[in-house]
Amino acid sequence: LREDFKAHILKGNVVLGMTTDEVIASIGKPHKTNQSVGSWGVQVHEQWIYGSEEYDNYSSGATHFVPAHYFNFENSILTSWQD
């Protein structure tokens, strides 16, 4: 892990420019990932999803919505996120 990000990781913060390993060290592994590779070249785009947009509570039969957080990476570097 790079020195620049160690304080953020210890606080559980995510900062643009972190690697995938640094994000995992800070907030853990994602619940789901999406990956795309396109005609634009050798860049690999990944989207990591934390939380879920919805889940069913089988005991009550109700559907609940849980906030999802989306983190976008290019070649394993965090470039943006959306809450």
C-alpha positions as CSV (number, residue, x, y, z in Angstrom):
1,L,0.0,0.0,0.0
2,R,1.2,3.4,-0.9
3,E,2.2,5.9,1.9
4,D,-0.1,8.6,0.4
5,F,-3.2,6.6,1.2
6,K,-2.4,4.8,4.5
7,A,-4.1,7.4,6.7
8,H,-7.2,7.3,4.5
9,I,-7.3,3.5,4.6
10,L,-7.0,3.5,8.4
11,K,-10.0,5.8,8.6
12,G,-12.0,3.7,6.1
13,N,-12.0,6.4,3.5
14,V,-11.9,6.0,-0.3
15,V,-9.9,8.5,-2.4
16,L,-9.6,8.9,-6.2
17,G,-6.4,7.4,-7.5
18,M,-6.5,4.4,-5.1
19,T,-5.7,1.0,-6.5
20,T,-8.2,-1.9,-6.2
21,D,-6.1,-3.4,-3.4
22,E,-6.2,-0.1,-1.4
23,V,-10.0,0.2,-1.8
24,I,-10.3,-3.4,-0.5
25,A,-8.0,-2.5,2.4
26,S,-10.1,0.5,3.2
27,I,-13.7,-0.7,2.9
28,G,-13.5,-4.5,2.1
29,K,-14.5,-6.5,-1.0
30,P,-17.4,-5.4,-3.1
31,H,-20.7,-7.3,-3.2
32,K,-20.7,-7.4,-7.0
33,T,-18.4,-6.4,-9.9
34,N,-19.0,-5.6,-13.5
35,Q,-16.1,-5.5,-16.1
36,S,-16.0,-4.2,-19.6
37,V,-13.3,-4.1,-22.3
38,G,-14.1,-2.2,-25.4
39,S,-12.7,-1.2,-28.8
40,W,-11.1,1.9,-27.2
41,G,-7.9,-0.1,-26.4
42,V,-6.3,-2.0,-23.7
43,Q,-8.1,-0.3,-20.8
44,V,-10.2,-2.5,-18.6
45,H,-13.1,-0.8,-16.9
46,E,-14.5,-2.2,-13.7
47,Q,-17.5,-1.2,-11.6
48,W,-17.6,-2.4,-8.0
49,I,-20.9,-2.3,-6.2
50,Y,-21.2,-2.1,-2.5
51,G,-24.6,-2.6,-1.0
52,S,-27.6,-3.7,-3.0
53,E,-30.3,-1.8,-4.8
54,E,-33.0,-4.0,-3.3
55,Y,-33.6,-7.1,-1.4
56,D,-36.6,-9.2,-0.4
57,N,-37.4,-9.8,3.3
58,Y,-38.9,-13.2,3.0
59,S,-40.3,-13.2,6.5
60,S,-42.5,-10.2,5.9
61,G,-42.8,-10.4,2.1
62,A,-41.7,-6.8,1.7
63,T,-39.1,-5.4,-0.7
64,H,-36.6,-3.1,0.9
65,F,-34.2,-0.7,-0.9
66,V,-30.6,-0.4,0.4
67,P,-28.3,2.3,-0.8
68,A,-25.8,1.1,-3.3
69,H,-22.4,2.7,-3.9
70,Y,-20.7,2.3,-7.3
71,F,-16.9,2.6,-7.7
72,N,-15.4,2.8,-11.2
73,F,-11.9,1.7,-12.0
74,E,-9.7,2.0,-15.1
75,N,-6.8,-0.5,-15.2
76,S,-7.2,-1.1,-11.4
77,I,-7.2,2.7,-10.5
78,L,-10.2,4.3,-8.9
79,T,-11.4,7.1,-11.3
80,S,-14.9,7.9,-10.0
81,W,-17.8,6.8,-7.8
82,Q,-21.5,7.3,-7.4
83,D,-23.7,7.1,-4.3
